[in-house]
Amino acid sequence: MRRMNEMDWYYSIEVEPGVTTPGNQFSSIAPVRKLLSYIDSLEGLTLLDIGTMEGLIPILAERRGARAMGWDRSSNRANSTEKLDFLWDRLKAPRDVRYTDNLREFTDGFSGWFDVVVLAGVLYHTMDPFSTLLRARNMLSHGGLMVIETAICHDPFGMHFNGQCQFYPDPVDANYWFPSITTLVQMIECARMEVIAVERVDDTKDTSRLGLLCRAKPAIQSKSAWVTGQMGDGNVQANYEEFVRFKSIPYTNPPKVNVDRPVDYWTEMDQKEVENLIPLRLFDTV
């Protein structure tokens, strides 16, 4: 295990019973895992994890029968390759991780390719979260599912900039934009997706972490007159065709979901459930 302990791990992943990589156990992984559990079956589905790091989400997805792929920035390749090789040796974990300098270079070849896209812990790291969301949507087939997890602010409207680290204190980790729930949902609706489940953790005075399971639609689904009236206009749609081309995206057989309660943006997950979902336990003996 000396080799493992010398690596700089992002996630804590169990590699044999009771032995985990010396990474982090983020509470924000709990809503992602919970939302993925709402999908009845991943068997045979194509799944993309954007910002995959050591491939935690693809590991979980492939164990449920998905054909999983990860994407990350080229700058993370050197730090990730050895860890991915280590996980392959130990777990036969997926190693299909693609690296490009930015998401735009990657999306061009995968329009409508995936049944499920995971966009977790990414949006607040980008200077333009809406275009990032649209690029992710471009890779999702109509009828497919997207799991979004991000930091939000508690302002009723708008989006707060993390200037002088007022919300997240780490000046190195590139944390920029924190949308309100209303703003985030309208961005999702503009991207022609419908929110079908929500999980929330880490409430503080100013911010929370919010996970949303969304269904991709061929047309806008919104009760907002602004979204349907403005974003539904052909001239406006043309303004963001560089990010997503809805007319060329294929349809898929929609993955079934099992959600037994209405969408609730305000209630935090039960703390015991969060604590059970944070550790990535892969062995039944633990």
PyMOL commands that set and color helices and strands:
alter all, ss='L'
color gray80, all
select helices_A, chain A and resi 2-5+29-37+56-62+74-91+103-107+123-125+129-138+163-165+181-190+225-231+234-239+246-248+271-277
alter helices_A, ss='H'
color red, helices_A
select strands_A, chain A and resi 14-16+19-20+46-50+67-73+97-100+114-120+140-153+159-161+177-179+193-201+207-216
alter strands_A, ss='S'
color yellow, strands_A
deselect
rebuild
show_as cartoon
